Structure formats: structure tokens, C-alpha cells
Amino acid sequence: MIEARNVTKFFSIINEDRTADGITAVLSVSLTVEDGKIVSLLGPSGCGKSTFLEILGGLQAPTEGGVYIDGKQVLEPLPSTRKEMEAYRRKYRFLSPLANSMFRNRPKHDIAMIFQDYAVFPWMTALQNVTFTLKLRGVPRREWEDKAVVYLRKAGLAESLSKYPSQLSGGMRQRLALARALAVEPRIILMDEPFAAVDALTRERLQDDLLRLWGETGITVVLVTHDIDEALYLSDEVVVFSPNPGSIRNRFIIDVPRPRRRSDPELAELRSRMTSLFKYDINHESEYSI
Amino acid sequence: MVNRTSIVTPEFLAVLIPLLALWEVLPRLGVVPRTLIPALSDVAVTFWDMFANQGFLVDVGSSMAKFLLGLGLAIVTAIPIGVLMGWNIAVRKRLLPLFQLLSPIPPPAWVPITIILFGIGLPMQVFLIFLGAFYPILFNTYQAVKDTEPRYLASARVFGASEFTLITRVYFWHALGAIIMSVKTGVAIGLVMLVIAEMYGGRTGIGYVLNEAKDYFQIPKMVVCMVTLGIIGWLMIEILKSVELRLAVWKVGR
């Protein structure tokens, strides 16, 4: 179970004229994700949903509040007083708070993450990309290849084992990222607009791939998207974010049974309600629209 | 992208052959004084004579050995230090200012003090070559490692990568193209320092022969030395290109 309690993220900016400014990217967001669910974070760009996802994954420390995975805190919040700041600096002088360890490969939490722009390593073949993550998770060496091949096959990349990412299409690269994430058999998978960079047809196929693999493994998925249809088609719950500052605006439980039809009237009904939400935002002079 | 092209193309030969012909014909016809600018055939004869009878091969070998020693020393020190500086801000803050203060000193300015410290001979020459190659490799490695795309680091970290794994499997590979480029720069500056070092102190090497030829006004001999140096530099770049092709096969694509 993932629990976010009052997560706030504030970025300070020093302007060119040396005045200070700040942006509240995420303001007091609390969210609980039950095991085995697919939850979408939906919102226009710039609403803090990606920042929030990175905080969930431990790639950024929150300014205030905390994220707990099965009761264990992901990253301590940033210091707020001068004294705390000095202690924090001393503690993390040589190793950043994001680092796992100096020499031992060990994940802090049982999470895998998929990024919008794939982030598969271009200097490794498809097979090496997957075996590398297996190595990081401490899977014994003799199991690497078999396991990697199994997941690459599931992702439809059986013929591309020794190809480099530059030789794969965008959709294949994202499937590789998916295979890489699933191969470590995580309990939670975080996805940051995973299908935004591929064409519409590929996107639909990838969504179905995700649902199939999710059905086979029963993992928890938190998905950031700005695509209402994607959120409706995939999720058990849609959490709508609004910008300035990024906060939760509304939640929708979607109990339409799977497999869903994209043209389901119930989904269409939900869709129009969500769209009106965004329209309301636009009328109130939001900078962003969807 | 790595680009592999042969130097001997018909297009280039169409330029090279007339140039070589002019080099041969102009001094022979007396258009330019033959005593100052020797004809191609004079140089070729001297070339053969130097390698066959004057033991020039020993000088070439000695120069190559010094050069490789100095360059190797620069590679094995500058790359690790550069990687460490790019990887960690704490290391960077402690070391970078030092190198930023030292690097603007032109390497040839180190010659006098190096001669006094090391005496005339191999250590001094190797040190000067090392000095020439060190800074470009260091700064380029550092910069490239520092500019590693955060998303690659993030994705490795989420899977549990230790800092050591990040360095060996992510930072280094991301910076590899820039590192090889910087070694090419190191080769160029290292060759400059080789010639300077041999001209100032030593009893062997191409630079020494070059300087000696100047004293005896043996112009063909000087030209042979220059051509040999050019060939060595070109060979080194070609070797690096094939290393690049081998290591960075993922960049080539198909």
C-alpha cells in the first residue's frame, strides 16, 4: 500500500536580479493506493502530477509531508530550519539523499518506474537492459538470461534481444522499458506518461499490453497521464490534479468491470464530467488547458 | 555518430597528386630555390637513407614510447579524476578550482622548471607530454559526466543501483563519446609537447633529430621528421577512431 500524507513540494528560484521566488509544485496532497489497483493521476501539464510521482518513487524529497510504502518512509522531507539544514548538509555531504549505497546494489523499495522518454540505456542491448536491472535487484546470475527472455517475449521483443534501443521503434522502446520494469517483479510500478510519445494506434496496443501484464501479475500501478481516455480505460481510480498550486481537485472511482470497451457509455458519462471540470478551470483563468 | 571514411578517395587523390607533382617539379625547374625547398624525390631519398642507414627507426621508436607513456599516464589519471569530479559535487568543490588555476598555464611554460626538477631525460619528457594531454581529457570527461541525463540516473537508482554501479554502468558510458574526443585533443597537444620536450632535452627522438638537422641546415631531414610526426598523429587518431567504433557500437545504429 502506498500512502502519501500531506505531501508538499516547494521549489525556490533565485532570479537574475538576485531576488528570490518560489513555486509550490505540489500542495498538501494526501493519497492512498491499495495493493493491486491501477490509479491514474490526471491533469494538465504543469499541475505537479509528475513531481508528485517522482516523490512517490523517491527521486525527489518532499518539502513537507511524507510518502510511506507499507509503512516505511520513502525519503525524509527536506530540512526547514537553518539548524536542520546544516545537519542535513553534513549528513549528505558525500552521498546524496537519493543514493542507494556506495557499493551495494539494493533498492530502497520494491518499486519499478517507467518514464515518458523511455530512459532505457542506449549503450545496452534490449537483453542487457533487462539483465542489468535483474542484477541490480540481486537476482542470481544464472537466472538473468532466462528471466529476461521470458519478459522480453511477453513484451513482444523476442526477436530484438540483441538490438540497441536506437534500432527499435518508439513503441518497441516503451515495451522494452515495460519489460525491464516487470522483469524485476516489483509490487509497485510507477509510470510517468508512459504512452505519451507514441502514435495513437501504438498507444492503444501498449495500453492493452499493460492491462494484460497487470492481469498476469497483480501489481499496483500508479500512472501519470494527461489523456482522459487513457485514464478511464485503465484505472480503478482517477485522481484529478489542478495546477497553481498542484493539488487534488477531484477523485473518480471507476468500477466498470474489465475488459472494458473504449466506447462504454458509462465511461463516456464519466468523461464528460471530467471534461467539464477542466472547462471550469479554464474559465477561471488557469494558464493551462487540456 | 561515428563516421568511418577512408582517407584515400578519388576526390582526395585528385587534389593530392597534383600537389605532390608541383612539389617535385617547382624546385627542379628552379621556380623555388632547391636548397631551401627540397623536391619530393630528395625528401624520399633522405627518408630512405635515414631509416636504412642512420638508425632513424630507433628515434621514432623512442619518441613513440615516450609519447604513449605520457598519454597513457594522462588517460589513467585524468579519466578517473574527471569522472569523480563529475559524479560528486563534494569532490568537485575540492578539486576543480585547483585544476582551473593550474590549467591556464601553457604547458611549454613548464619546460624550464621540469628540466630543473627532473633533469634532462625520459622522466622530464614523459611528464611534459602527460601535462599537455592531462587537462583536455580531465575537463572534457568531467563536463560530460556532469551532464549525464538525469533520467538515466533516476531509472538506475529506482532499480537499486549503487553509486559505484552508476559510475561504471551509466556515467562512464554516457560520457564515453566525449571522453574519446578529448583523448584525440590530448593526442594533438601531447605531440606538441613531445617535440618541445625532445628539442629542449634529450639525445634521441624525432624532435632531437629535427633540432640537430636545423643546426646542420639539413632541410630534407627536417621535412622527413615533420612528415613522420604527422604520420604518427594521424595513426593515433585512426586507432582512436577504431576504438570508438568498437566501444560505442550502440551509437552507430544500422
Interface residues (C-beta under 8 A of the other chain):
Chain A: E54 G57 G58 L59 R93 F94 L95 L98 A99 N100 S101 M102 F103 R104 N105 R106 P107 K108 I111 A112 M113 F115 D117 A119 V120 F121 P122 W123 M124 T125 F132 T133 L136 R137 G138 Y164 P165 S166 Q167 V184
Chain B: N88 A90 R151 Y152 A154 S155 A156 R157 V158 F159 G160 A161 S162 E163 F164 T165 R169 V170 W173 H174 L176 A248 V249 W250 K251 G253 R254
